[in-house]
Amino acid sequence: MQALSELTSMRVGGVPASITRCSTREELITAAKSIWATGENWMVLGGGTNCVFGADISSLHVLKVETTGIEKQVLQAKQVWKIPAGVDWDELVAEAVSEGLAGIEGMSGIPGTCGAAPVQNIGAYGQELSDVFLRAEFLDYESGELVILEPKDLKFGYRDSAIKRGRAGIITWIELELIDLEGLSRPLYSGQIAGALNSQMGEHVKLTDLRDAVLKLRAAKGMVLDPNDPNSVSCGSFFTNPIVSDSFARTISSDAPRWETQEDDGLTVKLSAAWLIEQAGIGKDFSLPGSHAAISSKHALAIVNKGGATGEQIAELARFIQERVAAKFGINLVPEPNLIGFRN
């Protein structure tokens, strides 16, 4: 039996009770119902890029999703793609860009599989999964039935969804709507990308140019999986950028990077978690004494395994960061990855 350290980008985690590899939708459904019937602990694993496992997970049953094969439907200037949960996300983006279809190009380089994309409502550089999401097939844990989830059912938020908030089950496939803009991107909504391409916000640029720029920016931050880059032995961004009230944001130094957002209860402000971490005295390359977990040397928002780290060391550093930021700013940073097999 493999340890989950061999199946995850953070390279930590012990040996689970079982690992069932599912290469078809039918295998996934059958295996899930079989494990659920036992009442034992379980989880679904895609690319293993958004999980940190503890050393003792001997009671956990893992469903490894490896389904592939995209179905494409052309609807004039749009296409609807039905994508199995096990398809690699960045391979999907590369295929869309190669076919001249816009909508997900800004999310190039995000690691993981497509089934996990709606759970986290992944996003980057002005684009989010929810912008193009149509529906998903979901095997509901409570009922054991297959249901179709639409955007209203998923209640998407910033790196959030109803599934992430506790609706248990497994996504078997997702449907996305992509647009043919004759090889051009959606309008630019990221100042970083606009600057990198010498363009203006709201402009359309070549899809291939935008994808190249995103991959270059992500690689500079250690946010692209690369066997030659020790900074990529991570889960990418470890914390979400906190969203606070406009009045609270005014108490933070004007030097803090910030972006206005609109929530149901009015104007809010998204703050840079990386800036908060560094201002709390935790810089790049920081590690606790005797630990093999560290802050990336490229980006303060990533925790990396320097070699030989345990999940417990990763979790310990994360807690230390949260405590320091909370003490200085009164803000609780929320982890992006799932932490599994740890005591509260």
N, C-alpha and C positions, 0 to 999 in steps of 0.2 A: 504494500500500500504506500502510495506517495504521501509525503508531507505536503501541506499546502504552501510551504515555503517554495516549493518547486513550481507552483501554479499561479503565483501572485507576483506582481511587479515590485512589491516591497520586500519580497523574499523572506517572510517570516511566517510562522505558523506550524503547529504540530500535525500529527497524523489523525485524521478523522475516523469515525466508525466505518464509513464506506464512501466511495466515490463512484457514482454511476454516470458514465458518459452517454449522452443522448445526441445522436446524429440526425434524428428525424423528429418531427412534431409529435408523431404517435408515440415514439419511445419516451419522449419527455413527459407526455400526459400520463402514460401508463406507469412510469417510474415514480412520478410525483404522487399519484393516487395510492400506489403501493406503500410508499414511505409514510404518507399521511395517515394511512389506516393503522399504523403501529403506534401513533401518538408520540413518536420520538422526535428529538430535535433535528431540524433540517434547514438547509438553505440552498439557494440556486447560485451557481457561480458561472460567470461568463468569461471575460478576459482576466479577471483577478486583479484589476487595476484600481479598484475602489474599495479594497478590503484590507484590514489589518487583523490578523488572527493571533490569538494567544497560543501558548505552548500546549495547554491541555484542552483539546477539543475532541477527546476520545468518544464523546457521546453524540457527535454531530454527523449527520448524513448529508453528503454533498451531491447535488444534481449538477453535473457539468454540461452546460448547453453548448453544443457544437453543430447546430443546424445551419444549413446554407441553402442558397438558391433563390434569387430575386425574381419576382414576377412584375412585369412592367406593362402599364396600360397607358396608351397615348390618347390624350384628350385635347386636340388642337394645340395650343401653345403651352399646355401643361402635361405633365405625366404623373400618374399615381403609381408609386412603387410599393409593393407588398414585400416586406423584408423579414426573413426569419430572425429569431432572437439571437442566434449564434453568429451572425455575420459581423465581421470586424468593422467598427464604426469608421475608421479612417480609410479602409478599403472602399467602403460605401461612398465616402466623400470623393475619393479619387475617381471612382467610376462615374459619379454624377458630373464632376468637372470635365472629365474626358468626353462626355456626351453633350457638353454645353448646357447643362441644366443648373440653374441657380437656386439657392435657398439654404444650402448647408456649407457653402465654401468657407465661411468664416469659422466654422467649427473643425477645420482641418487639424489633424494631429492629436485630437482628443483620443486617449486610449480607451479600450474597452469594447464591448459588443453592443449591438443595436437594441437588444432586449432591455438593457439597463438604461438606455438613453432617456426614456420617459420618466423613469423612477426618479432620477436626479434632475430631470429637465435640464440636460446639459446645455451649455452655451459658452460662447466666447466671441469677443470682438464684434459685439453688436447683434449677434444672432443667438436664438435659442431654439431648442427642439420644438417647443410649443408653437413657434411661428409657422412650422410646416406640417405639424402632426395632424392627421385625420382621425385615426382610430387604431385600436390594438385589440388583439384577442388575448383574453386573460382567463387563466384557470384559477377560479376562486377557491381559496382554501376553506372558507367557512361552509360553502354550499357544495363544493366538489364539482361545480358546473362550469362550462365554458361560457363566457359572456364577452360582449363587445363593449369596450370602453371608448367613449368619445372625450373630447377635451373637457366638456362640462363635468364628466365623471371623475376625471383625474385632478381637477381643481389645481392646475399648475400655478406655481409661484416661483420665486427666485431660487433656483437649485432645489426645487421642492415639488411634491405631488402628493395626492391622496395615498398612493402606494408607500411612499417614503414615510408618510405620517402614520402608517400602521395597517393599511389594507393588505392583508396577506394573500399571497398567490404567486402565480408565475405568468409572465408575458410570453406568448408563443410566437407572435409576429406583430409587426407594426406597419402602418401605412403612412407614407409621407407624400405630400404634394410638392413637386418640383416644377420650376418655371423655365421655359425656353426664352431667354432674352438675347438670343443670337450670340452666345458666347460671352455675354457680359454678366457681371455680378448683380446682386441686389444693391440698392443704394448703400453707400458706406455709412455706417453708424458708429464707427470706431475712430477716434482721433489718432490712435497709435497706427492703425493701418493706413489711414489717409495720409499721415505724415510719412510713413515708410514708402508710399507710392507716389509722393509728391502730388496728391490729389486733394480735393475738397470734400468735406462731409456732404453726403447726399449724392455724390457722383457714382456712375457705374464704371467699373474697370473690367479688364479682361479677367475671366474666371481663373485662368492659369496664373496670372500675375498675383491675384489676391491670395490664392492658395500658397504660392511660393513665399509670399511675404509673411503669411501667418506661420508657416512652418519654420521660417527663419527666426521670427520673433520668439516662438515657443522654444526652439532649440537653444536660443541665447539664454533662456530662463531655466533650462534643464527640464522642460515640460514635454519633451518628445521622447518616447522610448528609444533608447540607443545603447546597444551593448558596449559601446566604447566610451560612454559618458557615465561616470559613477553617480552624477547628480540625478540620473533618471531612475535610479533604484529607489522609487518613491511611489506615492499615489498622486503625484501632481500637487495641485493646491490642497493643503491639508485643512484649511479653514475657509468658510465662506466669508465674503465681505459683509460686515454687519450693516443692517439697515436700521437707522435710528430716526427719531423725530427731527424735524428741522430745528426746533428750539434746542434740543440736546446737541445737535451738530454744531451749533453756534458756540458751545462751551469748549469745543476742540480747537486747537490752534488752526489758524487760517492756512498754515502750510500743509495741512493734511489734504491729500487728494480726496475728492468727493464728487459724487454724481447725483443730481436731483432725480428722484423717482416719484411715482404717483401711486399711492395705495388707496384702498377704499376709504380710509379715515383721513385722507388729505396728503399734503406734501411731505415726503420723507427724503432722507439723504443716505446714500450708500457710501460708506467709508472704506478706505483701503486697509484690509487686514494686515498686509505686509508692512505698511507704514506704521500701524499701531504696534506691531511686534517689534520693529526696530526701535521705535521711540520708547518702548518699555525696556530697552537695554539688551535686547536679544538680537545679535547681529548674525550675518551670514557665517557659516562654519561653526556656530556655537554648539557645544554639546555639554551635557552634564558630566561630572567627573566619573570616570570608569565606564561610561556608556559608549556603545557603538552606534547610537542614533544621534543624528546631528541635523542642524539647519543646513540646507543646500548652500553651496558656495556661490550659487548663481541667483538665488531668489529666496527671500526671507519667508515666503509663504509655503515652502516645501520642506518636509521632513524626509531625510534620506537614511538609508541603511548603509553605513560606511563599510560594512563587512562583518558578519557575525553578530549583528544586532538581534535581539529578541523582540517579539511583539510587545512584551512588557516594557522594554526600554523605549520603544516608540511611543507607547501610551503614556509613560512617565514624562517624557519630554513634552508631549502635547499638553498634559495637565499643568506642567510648569509654565508653559507659554500662556495658557488660559489664566492661571493665577496672577502672573505678572501683568498682563494686559488689564485684567479686572481690577487689580489693585491701583493701577495708574489712571485708568480711564473710566472705570465703572462699566465696562463692556464685556459681555461674555461671548467669546469666540466659539462658534459652533463648528465641529469637525465636518468635513465633507465625506470622508470615507466611513464605511461601517466598521466599528470596532467590535470584534466577536471573540468571545471566550475570555473576557476579563470580568473581574468582580467590580461592582460599582464602588 
